[in-house]
Amino acid sequence: MAGLAGQHEENVARRDVRRAQLLESAAGHFREHGYTAASMRDIAATAGIKAGSMYYHFDSKEELLVAVHEQGIRRIVAAVETAAAGEVEPWRRLQAAMTAHLGGLLNGGDFAQVVIRELPHETGPVRDKLIRLRDHYETLFRGLVDALPLPSGTSRQYLRLMILGAMNWSQTWYRAEGDTPAEIAEAFIRLVKGPDYDDD
């Protein structure tokens, strides 16, 4: 019995490794080629797995995309939550979260890139699930923006959307030799605060 249990654990571990390899490969292909153009055969080849064997782990390319999004959002959420937890003052919490978000996005992470890319054009349950995953992540920033000491009448919804949009668009103009994610986040915060904001 002990031998059978050990074999089972080994099989589970092997499946987990192969699944992780497929996710890494898929994230790279989705980032480089886009969801529509990415080939399941190429994804399997990069992962070192036979094309037919990958369907043991994922039923379809749509399911694989959802899994990549889940993994990407999980990574970003963990980084943002850890960064924000280290600060108490609301503006500093938001800046720390923005730094973590920008760091994950700009420092070469395939998963983060896929998360913010255009969703598949098809409608239906797959697209709806991806939108729900993205909305779940955005609730983190909703809480951070809601905690800010802002002037009466400020639209916190549009401020949150503006911040997320600016950060996600940064991949189009960011240069590695330019400002760091921390410096970009600080600049964004200063712009949002405005010149008359009192830090005391």
N, C-alpha and C positions, 0 to 999 in steps of 0.2 A: 504493500500500500504506500509505504514511504517513497518507493521508487516511482510509482505512478504519480504521486503528488508532486514530486520533484520535476518529473517530465512535463506535467501540466504547467507548472510555474515557468519552466524554461520556454515552453511554447507560447505562453502569454507574453513573456518578456520579448521573445523574437517578433511577435506580432506588433507589439508596441513600438519596437525599434523600426520595423518596416513602415508602420503608419507614420511615424515621425519623419522618416526619410521621404515619404511621399508628400507630406505637408510642406517640408522644406523645398522640395523640388517644385511643387505646384506653386508655392508663393513666388519663387524665382521666375517661373514661366508666365504666371499671370501678370507679374510686374513688367516683364520685358516685352511680352507680346500682346497683353490684354486678355481678358477672359475669353472672348469669342475666338480669337486666333490661336490660343493655346491648345496644343494637341495632347490628348491623354497618352498617346503612344510615346511622345517625347518626354512627358512628365515621368512616365514609368522608366524610360531608358536612363534619364538623369539620376533617378533614384536607385538604379541598378536592379530593377524588378521587371519581370516579364509583363507585357501589357495586359494579358489576361488575368494575371494574378492580382492586379491592383483592384479589380472589382470585388475581391474578397474583403477589402477594407472599405471601399466606397462604391456605392451602387451607380453613381453617375458623376459627371463633371460638376453638375450643380451642387451635389452633396459635398464634393471636394472643396468647392468654393466656399460654401458655408463653413466648413471645418477650418479653412484657412482664416476666414474672418473671425471665427470664434477664438482661435489661437492668437491672432493679431490683437484683437480687442482685449483678451485676457492679459497679454503682455503689457499693453499700454495702460490699462487700468491699474495693474500692479505698480507700475512705475509712477504713475500720477498719484495714486493713493499714498505711496511711500513718501514721495516728495512733499505732498501737501501736509502730511501728518507731522512733519518736522517743523512746521511753522504754526504760529497762533494768530498773529495779526492778519486780517482778511486779505489785504493787498499782497502781503508777502506769501500767503498761502496760494493765491491765484498765480503769482509770478513763479513760484516753485513748480506748480502744476504745469504751467505753460512751458517752462524750461524742460520738464520731463517729456512732455508731449512733443516738443520740437526736437529734442534729442533723439527720441525714438523714430521720428519721421525723417530727420535729415542725416542721420548717421548710418545710412545704408541698409536699414532693416527692410527686407522684402515684405514681411507680414504687415508692417505699418503702412507701407506704400499701397498694398492691395486694399486695405481697409478704407483708405480715403479716395480710392479711384472710383470712377464711374461704375455704377451698378449695372448688371446685365439689363438689356433693354426689354427682355421678356417680362410680362406681368405674371402674377400668380404667387403661390406660397413661398417659392424660393426667394424672390425679390422681397416679399413681405417680411420674411424671417431676417434677411440681411438688414432691412430698415429697422426692425426691432432691435437687433444687435447694436446698430449704430446709435439708436435713440437711447439705449441703456447706458452707453458710454457718455453720451452728452448730458445725462442726468448728473454726472459728477461735476461738470462745469456749471450746470444750473445751480447747484448748491453753493459753489464757490462764488458765483456772481451775485446770488441772492444775499450773501453775507456781507457784501461790500457796502460801506457807508456812502451812498450816492445821493445826489440832490433829488428832492422830491420831483416826481414826474419823469424821471429817467426810465426809459424802457429797458428793463433788465433782459427781456427776451432778445431784443435786437442787439444789445451789447454782447450777449453770449454768442449769438449767431455771427456777429462781426468778428469776434475774437477767434472763434473756431475757423471761420472762413479765411481769415488772414493767416493763421498758422498753417492750415492745410494748403494754401496757395503758395506758401514759402518754398515748396519743393521746386517750383518753376524758376525761381530767381536766385536761390541760395547758391553760394560758392564756398567751397571748403576753406579757401584762403581768406574769406571775409569774417564777419562777426560770428561768435560762437552762439549756440542756442540760448545760453544764459544771457548773453548781451542782447540778442534779439528780443527775448522775453522782457527784459528790463526796458528796452526802448518802447515796446508795445504798451507796457504798463504806464510809462510816462506820458505817452500820447493819450491814453484813455483818461488818465487823471487830469490832464490839462495843466497849464502853467500856474494857475491860481490855487491848485490843491495844496492844503497844509498837511505836511506829514507829521506834525507834532500832535 
